[in-house]
Amino acid sequence: MGASNEIPEEPLKQSEIMPLTMGFIGTIAFAIVVYFVIVSIG
């Protein structure tokens, strides 16, 4: 029963959340830039 103390089950650690958040923001920013470029061309 003490295995939970030896193996912490954290779905997302802080060090893992940051890259995912930055990647998500980067994807959104890239999509917005592409959208404005297409609108300006069209």
Distance bins in CASP14 RR format, pairs under 12 A and 6 or more apart:
PFRMAT RR
TARGET T0000
AUTHOR 0000-0000-0000
RMODE 2
METHOD distances of the structure
MODEL  1
2 8 0 0 0 0 0 1 0 0 0 0 0
3 9 0 0 0 0 1 0 0 0 0 0 0
4 10 0 0 0 0 0 1 0 0 0 0 0
10 16 0 0 0 0 1 0 0 0 0 0 0
10 17 0 0 0 0 0 1 0 0 0 0 0
11 17 0 0 0 0 1 0 0 0 0 0 0
11 20 0 0 0 0 0 1 0 0 0 0 0
12 18 0 0 0 0 1 0 0 0 0 0 0
12 19 0 0 0 0 0 1 0 0 0 0 0
12 20 1 0 0 1 0 0 0 0 0 0 0
12 21 0 0 0 0 0 1 0 0 0 0 0
13 19 0 0 0 0 0 1 0 0 0 0 0
13 20 0 0 0 0 0 1 0 0 0 0 0
14 20 0 0 0 0 0 1 0 0 0 0 0
14 21 0 0 0 0 0 1 0 0 0 0 0
15 21 0 0 0 0 0 1 0 0 0 0 0
15 22 0 0 0 0 0 1 0 0 0 0 0
16 22 0 0 0 0 0 1 0 0 0 0 0
17 23 0 0 0 0 0 1 0 0 0 0 0
17 24 0 0 0 0 0 1 0 0 0 0 0
18 24 0 0 0 0 0 1 0 0 0 0 0
18 25 0 0 0 0 0 1 0 0 0 0 0
19 25 0 0 0 0 0 1 0 0 0 0 0
19 26 0 0 0 0 0 1 0 0 0 0 0
20 26 0 0 0 0 0 1 0 0 0 0 0
20 27 0 0 0 0 0 1 0 0 0 0 0
21 27 0 0 0 0 0 1 0 0 0 0 0
21 28 0 0 0 0 0 1 0 0 0 0 0
22 28 0 0 0 0 0 1 0 0 0 0 0
22 29 0 0 0 0 0 1 0 0 0 0 0
23 29 0 0 0 0 1 0 0 0 0 0 0
23 30 0 0 0 0 1 0 0 0 0 0 0
23 31 0 0 0 0 0 1 0 0 0 0 0
24 30 0 0 0 0 0 1 0 0 0 0 0
24 31 0 0 0 0 0 1 0 0 0 0 0
25 31 0 0 0 0 0 1 0 0 0 0 0
25 32 0 0 0 0 0 1 0 0 0 0 0
26 32 0 0 0 0 1 0 0 0 0 0 0
26 33 0 0 0 0 1 0 0 0 0 0 0
26 34 0 0 0 0 0 1 0 0 0 0 0
27 33 0 0 0 0 0 1 0 0 0 0 0
27 34 0 0 0 0 0 1 0 0 0 0 0
28 34 0 0 0 0 0 1 0 0 0 0 0
28 35 0 0 0 0 0 1 0 0 0 0 0
29 35 0 0 0 0 0 1 0 0 0 0 0
29 36 0 0 0 0 0 1 0 0 0 0 0
30 36 0 0 0 0 0 1 0 0 0 0 0
30 37 0 0 0 0 0 1 0 0 0 0 0
31 37 0 0 0 0 0 1 0 0 0 0 0
31 38 0 0 0 0 0 1 0 0 0 0 0
32 38 0 0 0 0 0 1 0 0 0 0 0
32 39 0 0 0 0 0 1 0 0 0 0 0
33 39 0 0 0 0 0 1 0 0 0 0 0
33 40 0 0 0 0 0 1 0 0 0 0 0
34 40 0 0 0 0 0 1 0 0 0 0 0
34 41 0 0 0 0 0 1 0 0 0 0 0
35 41 0 0 0 0 0 1 0 0 0 0 0
35 42 0 0 0 0 0 1 0 0 0 0 0
36 42 0 0 0 0 0 1 0 0 0 0 0
END
